[in-house]
Structures are given as structure tokens and as C-alpha cells.
Amino acid sequence: ASHAPRAAGEEGEVQEQVCVQAALVLHTLLSLGSARIVETAVACQALPALVHMLDAHAPLSHLALDCIWRVVTVATSTPKLDLCRLLARAGVARPLVALLETS
């Protein structure tokens, strides 16, 4: 089936909707409080993706912030300092400060 080409703005909206859905799935998984899920998410490079989502508009930025909070607060075998280093390496400081300034 042929599809009409999408306008640039419409494509961006679709991408944002996909990101919101992905963040909702990750948020749901992290809400279970399982150390194994958190460790898997970290191993799958979820932290850089979540840091990137902090630059988005609400609700995506708020979901990303809550996911990051859940990663840091769930007790895992990964030391908190290591998680903080990974977040720092992903560049969390600038978007986090910007998000806090606008909230």
C-alpha cells in the first residue's frame, strides 16, 4: 500500500509519540522496583537515552526524570556513584538544570 509522504512537522510529532510510548514502557518496568530490570536498563544504554529525553517537552521530560530517579533509588549491585558517573558522562547536568529552572 502506498502512503502519502508526511510533512516534516508531522514526522516529528510521530517521533515524539514513539519516544513517549517508549518512556512509558520503561517507566512501567522501572516502577516494579526490580534490581534486575534497573541493571538491564543501564546495560542497554537507557541512561543516555533518558538524558536526551530531558530536553523534550512535558510529559516526556517528566517521564525521563522520573525514570532516572527510579534508576538511582532502586537498590542494585551497581554502586550509586557508578550510576552518577554514567549520568554525568551522558551529560545530565545541563538538561537537568534547564528542566528544574522551567518547573
C-alpha positions in Angstrom: 0.0 0.0 0.0 1.3 3.4 -0.8 1.3 6.1 1.8 1.2 9.8 1.3 4.5 11.5 2.3 4.5 13.0 5.7 5.2 16.7 6.4 8.3 17.4 8.4 6.2 18.6 11.4 4.0 15.5 11.3 7.1 13.2 11.3 8.5 15.0 14.3 5.2 14.5 16.1 5.2 10.8 15.3 8.8 10.5 16.6 7.9 12.3 19.8 4.8 10.0 20.3 7.1 6.9 19.8 9.5 8.3 22.4 6.7 9.0 24.9 5.4 5.4 24.4 9.0 4.0 24.9 9.4 6.1 28.0 6.1 4.9 29.4 7.1 1.3 28.9 10.4 1.9 30.6 8.7 3.8 33.4 6.3 0.9 33.9 9.1 -1.6 34.1 11.2 0.6 36.5 8.1 1.1 38.7 8.3 -2.6 39.6 11.4 -1.8 41.7 13.4 -4.7 40.4 17.1 -4.5 40.6 17.4 -6.8 37.6 15.3 -4.5 35.5 17.3 -1.5 36.5 20.6 -3.2 35.8 19.3 -4.4 32.4 18.1 -0.9 31.5 21.5 0.5 32.4 23.3 -2.2 30.4 21.1 -1.4 27.4 22.2 2.2 27.5 18.9 3.6 28.8 20.6 6.4 30.7 21.9 8.3 27.7 18.5 8.0 26.1 16.8 9.2 29.2 19.2 12.1 29.5 18.4 13.0 25.9 14.7 13.0 26.7 15.2 15.5 29.4 15.5 18.1 26.7 12.0 17.3 25.3 8.7 18.9 26.3 6.5 17.6 29.1 5.3 14.9 29.6 8.4 13.3 28.0 10.9 15.2 30.1 9.0 14.5 33.3 8.8 10.8 32.5 12.5 10.7 31.8 13.3 12.5 35.0 11.2 10.0 37.0 12.8 7.1 35.2 16.3 8.4 36.1 15.1 8.9 39.7 13.9 5.3 39.9 17.2 4.0 38.4 19.2 5.9 41.1 17.0 5.0 44.0 16.4 1.2 43.4 18.9 -0.9 45.3 21.1 -2.7 42.9 24.6 -4.3 42.9 25.8 -1.2 40.9 27.1 1.4 43.3 25.2 4.7 43.2 28.5 6.5 42.5 28.9 4.5 39.3 25.3 5.3 38.2 26.0 9.0 38.9 29.2 8.8 36.8 27.3 7.2 33.9 24.7 10.0 34.2 27.4 12.6 34.3 29.1 11.1 31.2 25.7 11.2 29.4 25.6 14.9 30.1 22.8 15.0 32.6 23.8 18.3 34.3 22.7 20.9 31.7 19.3 19.4 30.7 18.5 18.7 34.4 19.2 22.2 35.5 17.2 23.6 32.5 14.3 21.3 33.4 14.4 22.4 37.0 14.5 26.1 36.0 11.4 25.7 33.9 9.4 23.7 36.5 
